[in-house]
Each structure stands twice: as C-alpha cells, then as structure tokens.
Amino acid sequence: MTLLAQPYRCNHCGKLREKDTNHWWLLRISPGHAAAITLARWDPALARDSSARHICGIECALAQLERWMQTGSFDPPSSKPITAGGAEGGKTNG
C-alpha cells in the first residue's frame, strides 16, 4: 500500500484516508433527485466531485444514511444547550 498524495477525511468521523484501501465509500445526493441518494464503492474520479461525501466504512455509511433518512441532510443536527443539571434544554427524565 502506498501513501496517498492527497488524502481524504471521512465526512462522518474525520478519519484520515492515508493509504490506498478498498473499504471506503462515496455517498451523495443523486443529481437532479433531492429525494434520492447514491452510495458507491470508492472511485478516485468520483471522490474528486465536490458533492461526494467520503465515508471510511460501513459504520459511518450507516450513520450518514440514518441521519439523511431522519433529517433529509447529511449535516449534523445543531447542538442544543446543556443546562447545569446536564439535561438538554432544561428537560429531565423522570
């Protein structure tokens, strides 16, 4: 395996793709179809596309798919403030 001249980072966990491995994936919203996504095996030409999300493996691919299915976006949800009691937005369980 060789070191890559221009390594990529996983858009989900931030892991660096330093070597030419074959377990990486590409994920993107399908062109002309905002309600559809494409998951593809790693391809150097597709990886250079600005709409492609670089995914380091199955766990991150599933997490990104889940996020997109729940929110319609690959972007992480906005963070909610944590109160002094430790619950988000002042809510507590029980």
Secondary structure as GFF3:
##gff-version 3
##sequence-region A 1 94
A	DSSP	beta_strand	3	9	.	.	.	ID=ss1
A	DSSP	beta_strand	16	19	.	.	.	ID=ss2
A	DSSP	beta_strand	25	29	.	.	.	ID=ss3
A	DSSP	beta_strand	37	41	.	.	.	ID=ss4
A	DSSP	alpha_helix	44	47	.	.	.	ID=ss5
A	DSSP	beta_strand	53	55	.	.	.	ID=ss6
A	DSSP	alpha_helix	58	71	.	.	.	ID=ss7
###
